[in-house]
């Protein structure tokens, strides 16, 4: 599949490389610090130092269990859309809306022409990469999802807003590549919600990725994949990170009818439950995946970001994923 590209980029990965979608839960001391900062009880430097501490702790944990492609855990971010909207000129903060469960976010409003503000994630990526020799993914929210999760009061339609955002995200991708980042994930969870707008999402991602020298992943979740599959394979990325265990691996029957033609990061634990899946269950899910997918094309991770779980739950889920993968690798090499 895309291992040749990764090799050209200087990245060697084992069979069934392990990674995570992006977000991890913030440790209690950081949650308190973020609240204290809003009340102006601590300085921005104090908060920054604690965000750095939490980032290092999560990187150290991923290394300690043997994960292959790491993430910084997004200790400096809140909501995945609001984080970027708060930085990009042209957005105004909106009111609180419910995203899921009892979680809310401030839905931003596009009020004027959007402008690239300069690097938004690069310094965090650079600092994290200095702490490990393993590759760290650059993590961005995609233009279609930022558009879909915002109110648009400036651009003539949803497509125009998506493409304007795509130009900005493209600039951020270029900055990440210039800093040395080689694996970049562009999260597009909204893509599977409106199948009729798949072409808009595709065109926006084309703007982001075309001619850019990196290995691109997109994460898609929370939707009806069957309504956009196999058409979604035309999205211009190398790897699809999919939420699969929450729906009992039901996409495998679609893969049987229409073979998956790109790399896939296969979600093997449900991030919406406190239940800790044991190693044997995860191992069974991986083995099921390999009945339908070439082993060289499969990466392994949780279904989605883990920020809704506790720190301990997240560590247990990731540790069990790693143990299951190592067991499957051993069997494949026999």
N, C-alpha and C positions, 0 to 999 in steps of 0.2 A: 504494500500500500504506500504509505508516505515515509517509510523508514529511510529511503534513499535521500529524501529532502532533509530529514533530521541529520543524517550522516553528513550531508554537505554543509549543514549549519554547525557541525562539530558536536552534535549531541548523540551520545550512545545510550540506548535504553534497553533494558532486558525484555524478555517475553512478559506479557501482561503487566506493563508498567503501572504502578500505583500513583494516584494523585488525589486531590480533593477539589471540589467545585470552586471554592474560593473563600467563603466567610467561615469564621469560627466564632464561638461565643466569647464575649469579653469577660475576663476574670472579674470577680466582684469588686476588686479595688479600682479597676478601670471604669466600670459602670458608675461607681460612686464618684470618681474623679470627673467624668463627663457631666454628671449632674451638678457637681460643685462648680465646674467651670461656667455653666449656664447661669449659676447664681453669683458668679464672680467671687467665689470663695477661694479659688486658686488661680494662678496665672496660666496663660497659654503655654508658657515654657514648662510649667509643672505637668500639665496634661500631656504635652508632647513627650516628655521624658517617660511618663508611664505608658503611653502608647508604644514607644520604642521598647520598653521592658517587656510588655505583653507580646509584641511581635517576635522578639528574640525567644521568649519562652515557647511559643508555638512552633517556631522553626526548629528549636532544639528538640522538641517532642517528635516532630515528623522525622528528623534525622535519627532519633534514638530507636524508632521502631522499624526503620529501613525503607521509608517511602522514597519514591524515585524522582518525581517531579513535584516540587514544593509550591506552596502558596504562602503569602505573608499573613493571611488570616483577616485582613481588612480591619485591623484594630482602630484605625483612624477614620473609618467610615461609619455612617449610620445606615440610612436607606440607600440602596444601590442607584436610584435615580436622583434623589434629592442631593446626594453628595456632589454630583456633577452639576446639577442645576444651581446649586449655591455658588459655584465657581464661575460658570459661563455667563458672561454679560448678555443681556436680552431676556433673562428669566426673572420673574418676580416670585417670591414665596407665596404659596397658596395656603388654603386651610387644611385641616386634618381630614383625611379620609381613611377608611378601613381598607387594609390590603388583604388580610386574612386573619381569622380567629379574633383575638383581641389586640392585634398589632395594627398600628396606624402610622401613616407617614404624611408629610406635608406635600400635597400634590402641587407641583410648580406650575406656573403660568408663563407661556411664551408671549411676552409683551412687545418685543421689538426684534430687530435683526440680530441674530445670534452671532457672536464673535469668539474666535479662539483666544482664550486668555493666557496662553502659554502652558507649559507642562503642568498637568494636574495630578499625575500619579508617578511620574518618573523618579523623583527624589526618593519616594518611599520604596520603589522597586530597587533602585541602586543601593540604598542602605541595607535592604534585606539581602540582596545578592552578595554583599560583602561578608555576610555571616555564614555562608555555606558555599561549598563547591558544586552542589547539585543545582540543576536549573530551576529557576523560579519563574512561574508564569506571570506575564503582564496581565492585569485584570481590568477590563473595561466593560461598561454597560453599553449595549449596542444602540445605534441611532433609532431603530424602529421602536424599541422598548421605551427609550426615553420619551419619544414622541407620544406613544400610546398611553403612557402613565403621566402625561402632562396635559394641561389645558392649552389649546392653541388659539391665541387671539391676534396673531400677526400674519402668519403665512396663509396663502389662499386655500390650501387643503392639506390633508395628512401626508400625502406624498412629498409635497414641497417642504414641509417641516422635517420629514425624515431625511431628505437629501441634504438639507442645510446642516442638520446635526451630523450626518455622515462625513461631511467635509471637515468638521471639527474633530471628530473621532479619528479620521485619517491623519490629521496633523499630530494627534497624540500618539498614534501608532508609529509614525515616523520618528518622533522624539524617543519613544521606547527603543526602537531599533537602533537609533543612533547611540543610545546609552549602552547597548550590548544585549538587549533582550531578544531572545530568539523564538520563544513560544508565547503567543499572545492569544488570550481568550476574550472573545467579544460576546458577552451574555445577551441572549435574545429570548427571554422567557415568554414574551408576548407573542412570538411568531405563530404559535400553534393555536392562538385564541381566535384569530380572524383569518381563516383559510383563504378568503377572497382577496386578502391583501398580501399574500405570500410574494407576489411579484414586486411589491414595494419594498419589502424586507430584503429581497434578493438584490434589487438595484442599489439599495442603500449599502449593503455589505460589499457589493462590488466596488463602490466608491472607496470604502474603508480599506479593502485588501488588495486591489489591483496594483500590480507592480511592486508590492512591498515584500521585502526579502525576510520572511518569517514563516513559521508554521502556525496556522490559524485554527483555533478551536471555537466553536460556538456552543453555548449551553442553552438548552431548551427544556422547559418544564411546565407543569400546571395546565396542560392543554390536551386536546384530542389529537395525538400524533397521527392517528390513522386518517385524519382528514387532510393532512398535508404530505403524507407518505405515499409513493416515493418521490413526489415532486420536490420535497425539501432537499433531496440530495443534490439539486442544482445550485443550492446556496454556495457561494464561492469561499468555502473553507475546507480544511483538510480533515477535520475531526469533529464529530458531533458528540457532545456530552449530554446524555439523555437520562431523564428520570424514568426508571424502568421497574424497580422493585415495588414501588407504591401501587402499581397497577398489575402486580403478579406476573410480570414479564409477558404481558399479553401482546406486545409488539413483535415477539418472536415469530408468531404465525404470519405476520405481514412480511417479515424478512424471508420467510420460507417461500412466499409467493413472488416477492420482488427482492432479490438479493441486495444486501447493503453494500454499496460500492466504495465507501470511504472508510477511514478509521472511525472507531467509535469508542467513547469513554462510557463504559457500561455501569450504570448505577446499581449497586448490589445491597445497599441498606437504605431503609426508609428513614428520612430525617424528620418525619412528622409524628414519630412515636417515641415514647420513652423506653420501649422495649429494646433490649440489646440483642441483636441477632447473633446467634452463636456461630463459631467458625464452620461447623458442618453445614449449616443452612447457607451461609455465604458461598462456601465451596460448591454446594449443589447448584446455586444460581450461576456461578461462573461456568460450571460444566454444561449447564443448559445453554448458556450463551454460545459456547464453543461448538455446539451441534449445528448452529446456524451461521456462525461468523468465523472467518479465518483467524486463527490464533495470533498471527502477526499483526492483525489490524485492531486488536482489542486492548484497550486500557481499562483500568478498574478504579472506581471511586464510589462515594456515597451518591444517592439520588440528587441531592441539591446541597446548597450551603448548609453548614451545621450551626449557624448562629442561633437557631431557635432551641437548641438542646443545651444542657448544662455542660460545663467544661468536662466533668468526669464522664458523662454519657458520650460526648464527642470523642474523647480519648479511647474509650472502650470500643466504640464502633470502628474507629480507624485502626486500632490494634488488631481487632478481629478480621478486618479486611486484609491487612497485611499478612496475618498468619494464614488465612485461607489461600491467598495468592501464592504464598511460598509453598504450600502443600500441593497446589495444582501444578505449579512449575516443576516440582520434584517428580510428580507422576508423569508429566509430559516428557521429561528427560530420561525416563526409564527405558 
